[in-house]
């Protein structure tokens, strides 16, 4: 049996609802999936309900963005059904900081002559977490830019418009996950590898309490996967894997691809429910 432990929905920047994601996974005969939206658990409840309907195990999860040196990296947090709601208070704080940033962005855009409202931006989010990608869509529709890259290069990254986001540290994120009886796992480590920071980052994160590494990912080569599997085994870390599916919002990721065998889910579950 196969699983997919890294999936995004409309609760963040995916194009399918949590229910649609679970239904798609059922069509592909997966045994388990994890709903891991960016900085929110808002899709988990619907995912759990759909999991019962389609007889698929749904793991509550989240993908945290953290600042490490000069790069943003991501840490996956996995939780039990009983404990995932405990992380909500942390996300309420992050969400308020995002709303504050969005209001400042809109104000800066208006001052620069761009006619756009925060209501238009939030409508594009469709109930998900609003961010700059939704703002980019509004700017394109209004004819201010031809594509997403242009909106960032020529507008959103301008010094008079850009607003830095509230930074989160690996220490705070790993601590929050562990305090809520969750399992912190480094996501798509190939991105750290590309910057030559893999070994240094993983050593530091393990000292903070990191429990696992995503060895299989849609952006990992077979060589990458082999390297991360060896690292996990050498350092007593659990292994996970997933597609990083975003639906229409990411071209190269499909539910259930690459294939992840269910023994990786069982390894995660053994640690997760032991901590529970």
DOKE-905761 format. One record per residue (C-alpha): residue in three letters; z, y, x. Coordinates in nm, 4 decimals. Example, Ala and Ser with C-alpha at 12.3 -4.5 7.8 and 13.67 -1.06 7.14 Angstrom:
2
<node><residuo>ALA</residuo><up>0.7800</up><north>-0.4500</north><east>1.2300</east></node>
<node><residuo>SER</residuo><up>0.7140</up><north>-0.1060</north><east>1.3670</east></node>
END
This chain:
276
<node><residuo>UNK</residuo><up>0.0000</up><north>0.0000</north><east>0.0000</east></node>
<node><residuo>UNK</residuo><up>-0.0769</up><north>0.3541</north><east>0.1115</east></node>
<node><residuo>UNK</residuo><up>0.1186</up><north>0.6798</north><east>0.0756</east></node>
<node><residuo>UNK</residuo><up>0.0663</up><north>1.0531</north><east>0.1339</east></node>
<node><residuo>UNK</residuo><up>0.3717</up><north>1.2500</north><east>0.2443</east></node>
<node><residuo>UNK</residuo><up>0.2209</up><north>1.5990</north><east>0.2786</east></node>
<node><residuo>UNK</residuo><up>0.0636</up><north>1.7501</north><east>-0.0353</east></node>
<node><residuo>UNK</residuo><up>0.0400</up><north>2.1057</north><east>-0.1696</east></node>
<node><residuo>UNK</residuo><up>0.0031</up><north>2.2117</north><east>-0.5331</east></node>
<node><residuo>UNK</residuo><up>-0.0447</up><north>2.5298</north><east>-0.7361</east></node>
<node><residuo>UNK</residuo><up>0.3258</up><north>2.5989</north><east>-0.6783</east></node>
<node><residuo>UNK</residuo><up>0.2116</up><north>2.7427</north><east>-0.3440</east></node>
<node><residuo>UNK</residuo><up>-0.1482</up><north>2.7491</north><east>-0.2184</east></node>
<node><residuo>UNK</residuo><up>-0.2983</up><north>2.4284</north><east>-0.3580</east></node>
<node><residuo>UNK</residuo><up>-0.5608</up><north>2.4203</north><east>-0.6324</east></node>
<node><residuo>UNK</residuo><up>-0.4225</up><north>2.1268</north><east>-0.8377</east></node>
<node><residuo>UNK</residuo><up>-0.1028</up><north>2.1281</north><east>-1.0419</east></node>
<node><residuo>UNK</residuo><up>0.1735</up><north>1.8845</north><east>-0.9429</east></node>
<node><residuo>UNK</residuo><up>0.0805</up><north>1.6681</north><east>-1.2400</east></node>
<node><residuo>UNK</residuo><up>-0.2855</up><north>1.6614</north><east>-1.1394</east></node>
<node><residuo>UNK</residuo><up>-0.1900</up><north>1.5719</north><east>-0.7829</east></node>
<node><residuo>UNK</residuo><up>0.0146</up><north>1.2737</north><east>-0.9012</east></node>
<node><residuo>UNK</residuo><up>-0.2640</up><north>1.1613</north><east>-1.1341</east></node>
<node><residuo>UNK</residuo><up>-0.5155</up><north>1.1781</north><east>-0.8490</east></node>
<node><residuo>UNK</residuo><up>-0.2796</up><north>0.9751</north><east>-0.6312</east></node>
<node><residuo>UNK</residuo><up>-0.2503</up><north>0.7159</north><east>-0.9087</east></node>
<node><residuo>UNK</residuo><up>-0.6299</up><north>0.6869</north><east>-0.9289</east></node>
<node><residuo>UNK</residuo><up>-0.6277</up><north>0.6149</north><east>-0.5566</east></node>
<node><residuo>UNK</residuo><up>-0.3527</up><north>0.3563</north><east>-0.6081</east></node>
<node><residuo>UNK</residuo><up>-0.1044</up><north>0.5198</north><east>-0.3725</east></node>
<node><residuo>UNK</residuo><up>0.2512</up><north>0.3886</north><east>-0.3784</east></node>
<node><residuo>UNK</residuo><up>0.4249</up><north>0.7187</north><east>-0.3002</east></node>
<node><residuo>UNK</residuo><up>0.3555</up><north>1.0853</north><east>-0.2341</east></node>
<node><residuo>UNK</residuo><up>0.5597</up><north>1.3883</north><east>-0.1352</east></node>
<node><residuo>UNK</residuo><up>0.5191</up><north>1.7300</north><east>-0.2975</east></node>
<node><residuo>UNK</residuo><up>0.5593</up><north>1.9678</north><east>-0.0017</east></node>
<node><residuo>UNK</residuo><up>0.4626</up><north>2.3181</north><east>-0.1066</east></node>
<node><residuo>UNK</residuo><up>0.5087</up><north>2.6167</north><east>0.1231</east></node>
<node><residuo>UNK</residuo><up>0.8586</up><north>2.7662</north><east>0.0972</east></node>
<node><residuo>UNK</residuo><up>0.9163</up><north>2.6577</north><east>-0.2619</east></node>
<node><residuo>UNK</residuo><up>1.0355</up><north>2.3582</north><east>-0.4656</east></node>
<node><residuo>UNK</residuo><up>0.8898</up><north>2.4930</north><east>-0.7897</east></node>
<node><residuo>UNK</residuo><up>0.6383</up><north>2.2082</north><east>-0.8180</east></node>
<node><residuo>UNK</residuo><up>0.8831</up><north>1.9254</north><east>-0.7639</east></node>
<node><residuo>UNK</residuo><up>1.0186</up><north>1.8877</north><east>-1.1172</east></node>
<node><residuo>UNK</residuo><up>0.6703</up><north>1.8500</north><east>-1.2677</east></node>
<node><residuo>UNK</residuo><up>0.5773</up><north>1.6117</north><east>-0.9871</east></node>
<node><residuo>UNK</residuo><up>0.8807</up><north>1.3915</north><east>-1.0498</east></node>
<node><residuo>UNK</residuo><up>0.8039</up><north>1.3732</north><east>-1.4222</east></node>
<node><residuo>UNK</residuo><up>0.4411</up><north>1.2805</north><east>-1.3520</east></node>
<node><residuo>UNK</residuo><up>0.5563</up><north>1.0205</north><east>-1.1024</east></node>
<node><residuo>UNK</residuo><up>0.7508</up><north>0.8417</north><east>-1.3743</east></node>
<node><residuo>UNK</residuo><up>0.4505</up><north>0.8594</north><east>-1.6058</east></node>
<node><residuo>UNK</residuo><up>0.2082</up><north>0.7147</north><east>-1.3500</east></node>
<node><residuo>UNK</residuo><up>0.4592</up><north>0.4831</north><east>-1.1799</east></node>
<node><residuo>UNK</residuo><up>0.4354</up><north>0.6521</north><east>-0.8389</east></node>
<node><residuo>UNK</residuo><up>0.7328</up><north>0.7392</north><east>-0.6214</east></node>
<node><residuo>UNK</residuo><up>0.7444</up><north>1.1180</north><east>-0.5720</east></node>
<node><residuo>UNK</residuo><up>0.9551</up><north>1.2527</north><east>-0.2857</east></node>
<node><residuo>UNK</residuo><up>1.0820</up><north>1.6114</north><east>-0.3255</east></node>
<node><residuo>UNK</residuo><up>0.9768</up><north>1.8098</north><east>-0.0232</east></node>
<node><residuo>UNK</residuo><up>0.8964</up><north>2.1500</north><east>0.1179</east></node>
<node><residuo>UNK</residuo><up>0.7010</up><north>2.2918</north><east>0.4113</east></node>
<node><residuo>UNK</residuo><up>0.8910</up><north>2.5706</north><east>0.5870</east></node>
<node><residuo>UNK</residuo><up>0.7200</up><north>2.8289</north><east>0.8027</east></node>
<node><residuo>UNK</residuo><up>0.9280</up><north>2.9130</north><east>1.1106</east></node>
<node><residuo>UNK</residuo><up>0.8764</up><north>3.1451</north><east>1.4053</east></node>
<node><residuo>UNK</residuo><up>0.8780</up><north>2.9763</north><east>1.7438</east></node>
<node><residuo>UNK</residuo><up>0.8110</up><north>3.1941</north><east>2.0470</east></node>
<node><residuo>UNK</residuo><up>0.4792</up><north>3.3683</north><east>1.9724</east></node>
<node><residuo>UNK</residuo><up>0.3611</up><north>3.1164</north><east>1.7149</east></node>
<node><residuo>UNK</residuo><up>0.4422</up><north>3.0221</north><east>1.3580</east></node>
<node><residuo>UNK</residuo><up>0.4990</up><north>2.6512</north><east>1.3205</east></node>
<node><residuo>UNK</residuo><up>0.5920</up><north>2.4363</north><east>1.0238</east></node>
<node><residuo>UNK</residuo><up>0.8799</up><north>2.2033</north><east>0.9505</east></node>
<node><residuo>UNK</residuo><up>0.8746</up><north>1.9618</north><east>0.6581</east></node>
<node><residuo>UNK</residuo><up>1.1971</up><north>1.9020</north><east>0.4690</east></node>
<node><residuo>UNK</residuo><up>1.2354</up><north>1.5874</north><east>0.2570</east></node>
<node><residuo>UNK</residuo><up>1.5113</up><north>1.5437</north><east>-0.0015</east></node>
<node><residuo>UNK</residuo><up>1.6366</up><north>1.2966</north><east>-0.2610</east></node>
<node><residuo>UNK</residuo><up>1.5919</up><north>1.3672</north><east>-0.6296</east></node>
<node><residuo>UNK</residuo><up>1.9662</up><north>1.4317</north><east>-0.6526</east></node>
<node><residuo>UNK</residuo><up>1.9806</up><north>1.6854</north><east>-0.3707</east></node>
<node><residuo>UNK</residuo><up>1.6577</up><north>1.8842</north><east>-0.3581</east></node>
<node><residuo>UNK</residuo><up>1.7777</up><north>2.1611</north><east>-0.5899</east></node>
<node><residuo>UNK</residuo><up>2.0419</up><north>2.2618</north><east>-0.3357</east></node>
<node><residuo>UNK</residuo><up>1.7776</up><north>2.4334</north><east>-0.1221</east></node>
<node><residuo>UNK</residuo><up>1.6818</up><north>2.6692</north><east>-0.4064</east></node>
<node><residuo>UNK</residuo><up>1.9251</up><north>2.9434</north><east>-0.3051</east></node>
<node><residuo>UNK</residuo><up>1.7582</up><north>2.9672</north><east>0.0352</east></node>
<node><residuo>UNK</residuo><up>1.4162</up><north>3.0009</north><east>-0.1269</east></node>
<node><residuo>UNK</residuo><up>1.5393</up><north>3.2630</north><east>-0.3711</east></node>
<node><residuo>UNK</residuo><up>1.6211</up><north>3.4760</north><east>-0.0664</east></node>
<node><residuo>UNK</residuo><up>1.2809</up><north>3.4091</north><east>0.0929</east></node>
<node><residuo>UNK</residuo><up>1.1013</up><north>3.4841</north><east>-0.2353</east></node>
<node><residuo>UNK</residuo><up>1.2754</up><north>3.8192</north><east>-0.2767</east></node>
<node><residuo>UNK</residuo><up>1.1715</up><north>3.9106</north><east>0.0772</east></node>
<node><residuo>UNK</residuo><up>0.8126</up><north>3.8174</north><east>-0.0125</east></node>
<node><residuo>UNK</residuo><up>0.8208</up><north>4.0327</north><east>-0.3247</east></node>
<node><residuo>UNK</residuo><up>0.9511</up><north>4.3213</north><east>-0.1150</east></node>
<node><residuo>UNK</residuo><up>0.6727</up><north>4.2721</north><east>0.1394</east></node>
<node><residuo>UNK</residuo><up>0.4095</up><north>4.2527</north><east>-0.1355</east></node>
<node><residuo>UNK</residuo><up>0.5282</up><north>4.5820</north><east>-0.2862</east></node>
<node><residuo>UNK</residuo><up>0.5024</up><north>4.7478</north><east>0.0552</east></node>
<node><residuo>UNK</residuo><up>0.1536</up><north>4.6044</north><east>0.1119</east></node>
<node><residuo>UNK</residuo><up>0.0304</up><north>4.7366</north><east>-0.2221</east></node>
<node><residuo>UNK</residuo><up>0.1798</up><north>5.0778</north><east>-0.1484</east></node>
<node><residuo>UNK</residuo><up>0.0103</up><north>5.0904</north><east>0.1930</east></node>
<node><residuo>UNK</residuo><up>-0.3229</up><north>4.9844</north><east>0.0436</east></node>
<node><residuo>UNK</residuo><up>-0.2991</up><north>5.2514</north><east>-0.2262</east></node>
<node><residuo>UNK</residuo><up>-0.2174</up><north>5.5167</north><east>0.0344</east></node>
<node><residuo>UNK</residuo><up>-0.5234</up><north>5.4061</north><east>0.2309</east></node>
<node><residuo>UNK</residuo><up>-0.7485</up><north>5.4507</north><east>-0.0718</east></node>
<node><residuo>UNK</residuo><up>-0.7705</up><north>5.0945</north><east>-0.2043</east></node>
<node><residuo>UNK</residuo><up>-0.7244</up><north>5.0803</north><east>-0.5815</east></node>
<node><residuo>UNK</residuo><up>-0.5268</up><north>4.7640</north><east>-0.6420</east></node>
<node><residuo>UNK</residuo><up>-0.2087</up><north>4.6800</north><east>-0.8321</east></node>
<node><residuo>UNK</residuo><up>0.0653</up><north>4.4282</north><east>-0.7727</east></node>
<node><residuo>UNK</residuo><up>-0.0018</up><north>4.2895</north><east>-1.1222</east></node>
<node><residuo>UNK</residuo><up>-0.3576</up><north>4.2028</north><east>-1.0162</east></node>
<node><residuo>UNK</residuo><up>-0.2298</up><north>4.0333</north><east>-0.7031</east></node>
<node><residuo>UNK</residuo><up>0.0302</up><north>3.8262</north><east>-0.8881</east></node>
<node><residuo>UNK</residuo><up>-0.2220</up><north>3.7234</north><east>-1.1527</east></node>
<node><residuo>UNK</residuo><up>-0.4307</up><north>3.5649</north><east>-0.8776</east></node>
<node><residuo>UNK</residuo><up>-0.1312</up><north>3.3545</north><east>-0.7760</east></node>
<node><residuo>UNK</residuo><up>-0.1376</up><north>3.1905</north><east>-1.1190</east></node>
<node><residuo>UNK</residuo><up>0.2369</up><north>3.1322</north><east>-1.1243</east></node>
<node><residuo>UNK</residuo><up>0.2480</up><north>3.0172</north><east>-0.7634</east></node>
<node><residuo>UNK</residuo><up>0.4025</up><north>3.2050</north><east>-0.4729</east></node>
<node><residuo>UNK</residuo><up>0.2059</up><north>3.5304</north><east>-0.4264</east></node>
<node><residuo>UNK</residuo><up>0.0908</up><north>3.6196</north><east>-0.0778</east></node>
<node><residuo>UNK</residuo><up>-0.1852</up><north>3.7806</north><east>0.1233</east></node>
<node><residuo>UNK</residuo><up>-0.4513</up><north>3.5168</north><east>0.0323</east></node>
<node><residuo>UNK</residuo><up>-0.4185</up><north>3.6289</north><east>-0.3307</east></node>
<node><residuo>UNK</residuo><up>-0.4420</up><north>3.9912</north><east>-0.2230</east></node>
<node><residuo>UNK</residuo><up>-0.7570</up><north>3.9045</north><east>-0.0286</east></node>
<node><residuo>UNK</residuo><up>-0.9174</up><north>3.7606</north><east>-0.3431</east></node>
<node><residuo>UNK</residuo><up>-0.8496</up><north>4.0857</north><east>-0.5291</east></node>
<node><residuo>UNK</residuo><up>-1.0007</up><north>4.2936</north><east>-0.2496</east></node>
<node><residuo>UNK</residuo><up>-1.3133</up><north>4.0758</north><east>-0.2460</east></node>
<node><residuo>UNK</residuo><up>-1.3556</up><north>4.0980</north><east>-0.6239</east></node>
<node><residuo>UNK</residuo><up>-1.3278</up><north>4.4758</north><east>-0.6071</east></node>
<node><residuo>UNK</residuo><up>-1.6007</up><north>4.4910</north><east>-0.3434</east></node>
<node><residuo>UNK</residuo><up>-1.3842</up><north>4.6087</north><east>-0.0567</east></node>
<node><residuo>UNK</residuo><up>-1.4756</up><north>4.3064</north><east>0.1586</east></node>
<node><residuo>UNK</residuo><up>-1.7339</up><north>4.0268</north><east>0.1586</east></node>
<node><residuo>UNK</residuo><up>-1.5040</up><north>3.7345</north><east>0.2433</east></node>
<node><residuo>UNK</residuo><up>-1.1478</up><north>3.6396</north><east>0.3306</east></node>
<node><residuo>UNK</residuo><up>-1.1925</up><north>3.6842</north><east>0.7057</east></node>
<node><residuo>UNK</residuo><up>-1.3211</up><north>4.0369</north><east>0.6529</east></node>
<node><residuo>UNK</residuo><up>-1.0278</up><north>4.1307</north><east>0.4299</east></node>
<node><residuo>UNK</residuo><up>-0.7866</up><north>4.0421</north><east>0.7094</east></node>
<node><residuo>UNK</residuo><up>-0.9879</up><north>4.1742</north><east>1.0048</east></node>
<node><residuo>UNK</residuo><up>-1.0837</up><north>4.5066</north><east>0.8489</east></node>
<node><residuo>UNK</residuo><up>-0.8077</up><north>4.5746</north><east>0.5954</east></node>
<node><residuo>UNK</residuo><up>-0.4896</up><north>4.3665</north><east>0.5848</east></node>
<node><residuo>UNK</residuo><up>-0.4293</up><north>4.3669</north><east>0.9612</east></node>
<node><residuo>UNK</residuo><up>-0.4766</up><north>4.7410</north><east>1.0008</east></node>
<node><residuo>UNK</residuo><up>-0.1695</up><north>4.9083</north><east>1.1530</east></node>
<node><residuo>UNK</residuo><up>-0.1290</up><north>5.1435</north><east>0.8567</east></node>
<node><residuo>UNK</residuo><up>-0.1453</up><north>4.8538</north><east>0.6071</east></node>
<node><residuo>UNK</residuo><up>0.0080</up><north>4.5498</north><east>0.7756</east></node>
<node><residuo>UNK</residuo><up>0.3675</up><north>4.4614</north><east>0.6871</east></node>
<node><residuo>UNK</residuo><up>0.5422</up><north>4.1942</north><east>0.8996</east></node>
<node><residuo>UNK</residuo><up>0.7003</up><north>3.9105</north><east>0.7066</east></node>
<node><residuo>UNK</residuo><up>1.0677</up><north>3.8204</north><east>0.7221</east></node>
<node><residuo>UNK</residuo><up>1.1021</up><north>3.5826</north><east>1.0136</east></node>
<node><residuo>UNK</residuo><up>1.2799</up><north>3.2488</north><east>0.9869</east></node>
<node><residuo>UNK</residuo><up>1.4032</up><north>3.0560</north><east>1.2879</east></node>
<node><residuo>UNK</residuo><up>1.3881</up><north>2.6813</north><east>1.3580</east></node>
<node><residuo>UNK</residuo><up>1.7680</up><north>2.6892</north><east>1.3824</east></node>
<node><residuo>UNK</residuo><up>1.8155</up><north>2.8315</north><east>1.0329</east></node>
<node><residuo>UNK</residuo><up>1.5564</up><north>2.6081</north><east>0.8681</east></node>
<node><residuo>UNK</residuo><up>1.6707</up><north>2.2814</north><east>1.0257</east></node>
<node><residuo>UNK</residuo><up>2.0312</up><north>2.3748</north><east>0.9460</east></node>
<node><residuo>UNK</residuo><up>1.9467</up><north>2.4479</north><east>0.5811</east></node>
<node><residuo>UNK</residuo><up>1.7646</up><north>2.1150</north><east>0.5447</east></node>
<node><residuo>UNK</residuo><up>2.0496</up><north>1.9170</north><east>0.6983</east></node>
<node><residuo>UNK</residuo><up>2.3157</up><north>2.1048</north><east>0.4994</east></node>
<node><residuo>UNK</residuo><up>2.1355</up><north>1.9979</north><east>0.1822</east></node>
<node><residuo>UNK</residuo><up>2.1220</up><north>1.6322</north><east>0.2929</east></node>
<node><residuo>UNK</residuo><up>1.7541</up><north>1.6543</north><east>0.3751</east></node>
<node><residuo>UNK</residuo><up>1.5433</up><north>1.5176</north><east>0.6590</east></node>
<node><residuo>UNK</residuo><up>1.3670</up><north>1.7732</north><east>0.8862</east></node>
<node><residuo>UNK</residuo><up>1.0296</up><north>1.6612</north><east>1.0264</east></node>
<node><residuo>UNK</residuo><up>0.7908</up><north>1.8586</north><east>1.2488</east></node>
<node><residuo>UNK</residuo><up>0.4574</up><north>1.9074</north><east>1.0695</east></node>
<node><residuo>UNK</residuo><up>0.1111</up><north>1.8641</north><east>1.2318</east></node>
<node><residuo>UNK</residuo><up>0.2386</up><north>1.8808</north><east>1.5923</east></node>
<node><residuo>UNK</residuo><up>-0.1185</up><north>1.9050</north><east>1.7215</east></node>
<node><residuo>UNK</residuo><up>-0.0991</up><north>2.2795</north><east>1.6537</east></node>
<node><residuo>UNK</residuo><up>0.1905</up><north>2.3081</north><east>1.8979</east></node>
<node><residuo>UNK</residuo><up>0.0037</up><north>2.0876</north><east>2.1423</east></node>
<node><residuo>UNK</residuo><up>-0.2946</up><north>2.3227</north><east>2.1355</east></node>
<node><residuo>UNK</residuo><up>-0.0652</up><north>2.5995</north><east>2.2598</east></node>
<node><residuo>UNK</residuo><up>0.0912</up><north>2.3790</north><east>2.5281</east></node>
<node><residuo>UNK</residuo><up>0.4288</up><north>2.3986</north><east>2.3538</east></node>
<node><residuo>UNK</residuo><up>0.4688</up><north>2.0481</north><east>2.2119</east></node>
<node><residuo>UNK</residuo><up>0.7172</up><north>1.8992</north><east>2.4580</east></node>
<node><residuo>UNK</residuo><up>0.9298</up><north>2.2123</north><east>2.4896</east></node>
<node><residuo>UNK</residuo><up>0.9416</up><north>2.2715</north><east>2.1139</east></node>
<node><residuo>UNK</residuo><up>1.0195</up><north>1.9128</north><east>2.0229</east></node>
<node><residuo>UNK</residuo><up>1.3034</up><north>1.8918</north><east>2.2753</east></node>
<node><residuo>UNK</residuo><up>1.4569</up><north>2.2102</north><east>2.1387</east></node>
<node><residuo>UNK</residuo><up>1.4095</up><north>2.1058</north><east>1.7754</east></node>
<node><residuo>UNK</residuo><up>1.5668</up><north>1.7651</north><east>1.8388</east></node>
<node><residuo>UNK</residuo><up>1.8745</up><north>1.9360</north><east>1.9814</east></node>
<node><residuo>UNK</residuo><up>1.8939</up><north>2.1318</north><east>1.6551</east></node>
<node><residuo>UNK</residuo><up>1.8790</up><north>1.8122</north><east>1.4484</east></node>
<node><residuo>UNK</residuo><up>1.5095</up><north>1.7327</north><east>1.3977</east></node>
<node><residuo>UNK</residuo><up>1.4801</up><north>1.3769</north><east>1.2621</east></node>
<node><residuo>UNK</residuo><up>1.1089</up><north>1.3031</north><east>1.2536</east></node>
<node><residuo>UNK</residuo><up>0.7515</up><north>1.3815</north><east>1.3478</east></node>
<node><residuo>UNK</residuo><up>0.4349</up><north>1.3826</north><east>1.1365</east></node>
<node><residuo>UNK</residuo><up>0.2234</up><north>1.1437</north><east>1.3414</east></node>
<node><residuo>UNK</residuo><up>-0.0698</up><north>1.1090</north><east>1.0997</east></node>
<node><residuo>UNK</residuo><up>-0.2440</up><north>1.4217</north><east>0.9700</east></node>
<node><residuo>UNK</residuo><up>-0.5938</up><north>1.5231</north><east>0.8636</east></node>
<node><residuo>UNK</residuo><up>-0.6265</up><north>1.7366</north><east>1.1797</east></node>
<node><residuo>UNK</residuo><up>-0.5039</up><north>1.4660</north><east>1.4196</east></node>
<node><residuo>UNK</residuo><up>-0.7414</up><north>1.2536</north><east>1.6212</east></node>
<node><residuo>UNK</residuo><up>-0.6674</up><north>0.8875</north><east>1.6847</east></node>
<node><residuo>UNK</residuo><up>-0.5545</up><north>0.9892</north><east>2.0327</east></node>
<node><residuo>UNK</residuo><up>-0.3185</up><north>1.2505</north><east>1.8859</east></node>
<node><residuo>UNK</residuo><up>-0.1679</up><north>0.9950</north><east>1.6498</east></node>
<node><residuo>UNK</residuo><up>-0.1114</up><north>0.7480</north><east>1.9324</east></node>
<node><residuo>UNK</residuo><up>0.0592</up><north>1.0135</north><east>2.1441</east></node>
<node><residuo>UNK</residuo><up>0.2943</up><north>1.1231</north><east>1.8649</east></node>
<node><residuo>UNK</residuo><up>0.3780</up><north>0.7672</north><east>1.7685</east></node>
<node><residuo>UNK</residuo><up>0.4824</up><north>0.6944</north><east>2.1265</east></node>
<node><residuo>UNK</residuo><up>0.6881</up><north>1.0127</north><east>2.1399</east></node>
<node><residuo>UNK</residuo><up>0.8613</up><north>0.9186</north><east>1.8145</east></node>
<node><residuo>UNK</residuo><up>0.9425</up><north>0.5680</north><east>1.9348</east></node>
<node><residuo>UNK</residuo><up>1.0628</up><north>0.6922</north><east>2.2749</east></node>
<node><residuo>UNK</residuo><up>1.2924</up><north>0.9486</north><east>2.1113</east></node>
<node><residuo>UNK</residuo><up>1.4182</up><north>0.7546</north><east>1.8088</east></node>
<node><residuo>UNK</residuo><up>1.2434</up><north>0.9804</north><east>1.5561</east></node>
<node><residuo>UNK</residuo><up>1.1104</up><north>0.8608</north><east>1.2232</east></node>
<node><residuo>UNK</residuo><up>0.7353</up><north>0.8846</north><east>1.1662</east></node>
<node><residuo>UNK</residuo><up>0.5626</up><north>1.0359</north><east>0.8637</east></node>
<node><residuo>UNK</residuo><up>0.2039</up><north>1.1114</north><east>0.7734</east></node>
<node><residuo>UNK</residuo><up>-0.0058</up><north>1.2865</north><east>0.5134</east></node>
<node><residuo>UNK</residuo><up>-0.3252</up><north>1.4624</north><east>0.4264</east></node>
<node><residuo>UNK</residuo><up>-0.1958</up><north>1.8216</north><east>0.4013</east></node>
<node><residuo>UNK</residuo><up>-0.3994</up><north>1.8328</north><east>0.0808</east></node>
<node><residuo>UNK</residuo><up>-0.4651</up><north>2.1770</north><east>-0.0711</east></node>
<node><residuo>UNK</residuo><up>-0.7466</up><north>2.0828</north><east>-0.3080</east></node>
<node><residuo>UNK</residuo><up>-1.0339</up><north>2.3299</north><east>-0.3102</east></node>
<node><residuo>UNK</residuo><up>-0.8375</up><north>2.5569</north><east>-0.0763</east></node>
<node><residuo>UNK</residuo><up>-0.8797</up><north>2.3289</north><east>0.2276</east></node>
<node><residuo>UNK</residuo><up>-1.2101</up><north>2.1619</north><east>0.3022</east></node>
<node><residuo>UNK</residuo><up>-1.1155</up><north>1.8690</north><east>0.5238</east></node>
<node><residuo>UNK</residuo><up>-0.8097</up><north>1.7255</north><east>0.3461</east></node>
<node><residuo>UNK</residuo><up>-0.8162</up><north>1.4700</north><east>0.0641</east></node>
<node><residuo>UNK</residuo><up>-0.5297</up><north>1.2892</north><east>-0.1059</east></node>
<node><residuo>UNK</residuo><up>-0.4705</up><north>0.9576</north><east>0.0669</east></node>
<node><residuo>UNK</residuo><up>-0.6812</up><north>1.0461</north><east>0.3718</east></node>
<node><residuo>UNK</residuo><up>-0.6216</up><north>0.9655</north><east>0.6472</east></node>
<node><residuo>UNK</residuo><up>-0.4583</up><north>0.6404</north><east>0.5452</east></node>
<node><residuo>UNK</residuo><up>-0.0804</up><north>0.6247</north><east>0.5834</east></node>
<node><residuo>UNK</residuo><up>0.0818</up><north>0.2837</north><east>0.5372</east></node>
<node><residuo>UNK</residuo><up>0.3882</up><north>0.2610</north><east>0.3166</east></node>
<node><residuo>UNK</residuo><up>0.6122</up><north>0.1490</north><east>0.6027</east></node>
<node><residuo>UNK</residuo><up>0.6261</up><north>0.5173</north><east>0.7045</east></node>
<node><residuo>UNK</residuo><up>0.7556</up><north>0.6011</north><east>0.3565</east></node>
<node><residuo>UNK</residuo><up>1.0146</up><north>0.3232</north><east>0.3786</east></node>
<node><residuo>UNK</residuo><up>1.1316</up><north>0.4544</north><east>0.7162</east></node>
<node><residuo>UNK</residuo><up>1.1768</up><north>0.8008</north><east>0.5661</east></node>
<node><residuo>UNK</residuo><up>1.3466</up><north>0.6654</north><east>0.2537</east></node>
<node><residuo>UNK</residuo><up>1.5917</up><north>0.4550</north><east>0.4566</east></node>
<node><residuo>UNK</residuo><up>1.7113</up><north>0.7644</north><east>0.6410</east></node>
<node><residuo>UNK</residuo><up>1.6910</up><north>0.9933</north><east>0.3374</east></node>
<node><residuo>UNK</residuo><up>1.9020</up><north>0.7792</north><east>0.1084</east></node>
<node><residuo>UNK</residuo><up>2.1385</up><north>0.6893</north><east>0.3884</east></node>
<node><residuo>UNK</residuo><up>2.2057</up><north>1.0614</north><east>0.4256</east></node>
<node><residuo>UNK</residuo><up>2.2391</up><north>1.0874</north><east>0.0480</east></node>
END
